[in-house]
Every structure is written in C-alpha cells, then in structure tokens.
Amino acid sequence: QVELVESGGGLVQAGGSLSLSCGASGRTFSGRAMGWFRQAPGKEREFVAAISWTSYSTSYAASVKGRFTISRDNAKNTVYLQMNSLKPEDTAVYYCARGTLIAPTTQEERYDSWGQGTQVTVSS
C-alpha cells in the first residue's frame, strides 16, 4: 500500500535525453532494491533496470544497457533513471517499483509496490 510517485516523463526527440525520478515519503526504500519497468503500447510490461539497496549492484535490460543509468539517493529516498540516446522504441509508460529484497532482480513478481507510471514518448 506504499505509494510511489514517478516524475520526469515527457516528449523528447530521438537521440535526446530524459531523467526520471521516483520517490515517497518516509524511509520507504530502506533495505530494498528498486527497479524500473516499462510497458509499451501493445506489449507486456518489461524490466528496464534495477539497483540494490546500497547501490553495490545494478542490472539492466539488454535493450537499454549503455544508454540508461539507474541510481539512487537514499538520503532523499529517491530513485532515478537517466535515459540517454533515446529511441522511438523506448516509448512506454515507465513504472518505479520497490523490491522485496535487498538485491536487484529482473523478476516482476519480486516487487511489492508500484507507482502509477509516467509516460515517455520518443519521436523520430
């Protein structure tokens, strides 16, 4: 029942950059890995990136590796997704999620709280 809030979505041209953030009040993310997922029109929700509680480990989908960077600031209780070299195929609703464990995972079922999503649209 924890409410996560994403922000930073919008419209950007191919090759451009966009930065997403996700936060909540209190120490909501304490001891938890955090992840970003996305769902494009007509497609299933897919894993994008995840980061461990202390940022010792990160995981990225092959489609975004080298272009996206996930980070977190635990003092601010905020998770970020820096997206560079955006492509039209990156167009999707992006969701922030809280993991059930300290370590990152690509498995959607290992997350127990989700934001409402923020729309990212990349034009060609």
Secondary structure, 3 states (H helix, E strand, C coil): CCCEEEECCEEEECCCCEEEEEECCCCCCCCCCEEEEEECCCCCCEEEEEECCCCCCEEECCCCCCCEEEEEECCCCEEEEEECCCCHHHCEEEEEEEECCCCCCCCHHHEEEEECCEEEEEEC
